[in-house]
């Protein structure tokens, strides 16, 4: 019984220490690889949309 316990503890210690051997798990950054994102131009609200939002804001503020 005692031998099994010692063997189990030894196995856990070996597994724990061997799991931390990789120092650099992150791949190296590639130079010259540039990502450019295209952002759509903003759209402005029409007068009717602005009136609708103002009405909803007033309803929220007054409740």
Backbone as a ProteinNet text record, in pm:
[ID]
protein_1_A
[PRIMARY]
XXXXXXXXXXXXXXXXXXXXXXXXXXXXXXXXXXXXXXXXXXXXXXXXXXXXXXXXXXXXXXX
[TERTIARY]
83	0	87.5	191.3	279.2	358.6	397.7	473	388.2	258.6	169.1	151.1	140.6	125.3	249.8	366.3	492	505.6	469.1	475.2	377.9	258.4	160.2	208.8	264.7	317.9	432.7	519.8	632.5	582.7	479.6	424.2	362.3	291.7	230.7	337.7	444	552.8	619.5	645.9	709.5	619.2	489.7	397.8	386	384.8	373.2	496.7	613.2	735.6	763.5	721.2	747	649.2	539.1	441.1	487.4	587.1	631	762.9	798.6	928.6	930.6	816.9	814.1	814.9	925.7	935.7	861.8	869.6	813.3	701.3	580.3	467.3	398.9	434.2	375	459.2	396.4	476.2	540.1	653.7	720.8	639.2	649.9	578.6	641.6	557.6	608.2	625.6	744.3	771.9	718.7	667.8	620.1	478.9	412.6	275.5	183.2	130.7	49.6	-95.8	-183.6	-326.6	-386.4	-452.1	-521.4	-671.1	-742.6	-885.9	-955.1	-1059	-1137.1	-1258	-1264.4	-1375.1	-1470.7	-1598.9	-1692.3	-1709.7	-1738.7	-1757.8	-1884.7	-1886.6	-2004.9	-2122.8	-2241.1	-2362.4	-2429.9	-2481.1	-2547.7	-2696.1	-2757.5	-2899.6	-2981.3	-3093.3	-3185.7	-3266.5	-3342.3	-3422.6	-3528.5	-3589.1	-3692.3	-3630.1	-3512.4	-3445.2	-3403	-3354.9	-3314.8	-3435.6	-3550.8	-3672.6	-3719	-3709.6	-3749.2	-3660.4	-3530	-3438.9	-3460	-3485.9	-3513.4	-3640.5	-3742.9	-3867.7	-3844	-3765.8	-3736.8	-3653.2	-3558.8	-3476.5	-3562.5	-3655	-3744.1	-3834.8	-3885.4	-3970.1	-3891.4	-3766.5	-3682.1	-3652.3	-3620.8	-3587.6	-3708	-3827.7	-3947.7	-4010.1	-3962.7	-4023.5	-3962.1
-118.7	0	125.1	122.7	237.9	256.7	146.1	154.2	214.3	178.2	234	384	426.1	568.4	645.8	593	659.3	664	556.4	552.5	653.6	665.1	761.1	903.9	933.9	1068	1097.8	1002.4	1019.4	1044.6	970.8	988.6	1127	1173.5	1306.9	1414.6	1399.9	1497.9	1499.8	1384.3	1376.7	1439.1	1408.5	1465.6	1616.6	1665.4	1809.1	1883.5	1831.2	1900.9	1886.8	1778.8	1762.4	1842.3	1886.5	1964.1	2107	2153.5	2292.7	2310.6	2219.6	2228.6	2325	2353.1	2441.7	2586.3	2655.1	2794	2887.3	2861.4	2951.5	2879.6	2888.6	2823.6	2914	3040.8	3135.1	3135.9	3123.8	3126.8	3264.1	3268.9	3397.6	3490.7	3618.2	3718.5	3728	3727.6	3735	3880.8	3914.6	4050.4	4067.7	4185.4	4215.1	4167.4	4114	4067.5	4172.9	4257.9	4371.1	4346.7	4364.7	4352	4492.2	4527.5	4655.7	4627.2	4688.3	4669.7	4786	4755.9	4857	4889.9	5012	5057	5135.3	5099.1	5171.7	5315.1	5405.9	5545.1	5557.6	5649.1	5663.8	5720.2	5677.9	5731.5	5823	5932.3	6029	5997.3	6029.2	6003.9	6107.2	6059.3	6152.3	6221.7	6322.9	6396.8	6307.7	6218.1	6130.8	6030	5977.1	5885	5955.8	6078.5	6155.8	6186.7	6219.2	6246.7	6121.2	6006	5880.7	5850.6	5868.3	5843.9	5943.3	6069	6168.3	6133.7	6085.2	6046.7	5928.4	5831.1	5715.8	5757.5	5848.6	5896.6	5972.7	6056.5	6130.3	6035.1	5931.8	5833.3	5761	5727.2	5659.4	5750.8	5877.2	5970.7	6001	6002.5	6038.5	5919.1	5799.5	5683.1	5656.4
0	0	0	85.1	95.2	-34.1	-97.6	-222.8	-335	-338.5	-440.1	-420.4	-295.7	-266.6	-308.5	-276	-313.2	-464.9	-533	-678.9	-740.5	-682.8	-733.8	-714.2	-598.3	-572.6	-667.6	-687.7	-779.3	-921.8	-964.3	-1098.8	-1115	-1012.9	-1018.9	-1026.2	-948.4	-950.5	-1086.9	-1143.1	-1275.5	-1381.6	-1379	-1478	-1463.1	-1340.6	-1317.8	-1365.2	-1335.3	-1375.4	-1524	-1585.6	-1729	-1813.6	-1756.9	-1833	-1855.1	-1783.4	-1789.8	-1863.7	-1952.5	-2017.7	-2135	-2196.7	-2312.3	-2264.4	-2289.3	-2247.3	-2341.8	-2470.9	-2569.9	-2644.4	-2594.1	-2657.7	-2759.1	-2761.8	-2855.6	-2982.6	-3099.7	-3222.6	-3241.8	-3308.7	-3327.8	-3417.3	-3391.3	-3469.7	-3608	-3709.2	-3845.8	-3885	-3927	-3972	-4114	-4142.5	-4276.3	-4303.3	-4204.2	-4221.9	-4162.6	-4247.5	-4202.5	-4243.5	-4149.6	-4177.1	-4175.7	-4283.7	-4289.2	-4291.8	-4201.3	-4193.5	-4262.7	-4336.4	-4405.2	-4318.9	-4272.1	-4188.5	-4277.4	-4276.5	-4362.4	-4313	-4403.4	-4362.1	-4277.5	-4182.7	-4097.1	-4176.2	-4137.5	-4199.9	-4099.1	-4147.4	-4061.3	-4054.9	-3942	-3923.4	-3999.6	-4052.4	-4116.6	-4008	-4048.2	-3950.3	-3886.2	-3964.4	-3907.4	-3809.5	-3841.4	-3749.8	-3621.9	-3634.9	-3517.8	-3428.9	-3491.1	-3414.6	-3341.1	-3407.4	-3343.8	-3223.1	-3237.5	-3125.5	-3012.1	-3046.1	-2941.9	-2866.1	-2937.8	-2871.9	-2777.8	-2821.8	-2735.3	-2614.4	-2634	-2522.8	-2421.9	-2471.5	-2381.3	-2304.6	-2373.5	-2306.4	-2197	-2224.6	-2126.2	-2007.8	-2035.9	-1928.9	-1840.7	-1897.9	-1821.8	-1750.6	-1774.6	-1708.9	-1574
[MASK]
+++++++++++++++++++++++++++++++++++++++++++++++++++++++++++++++

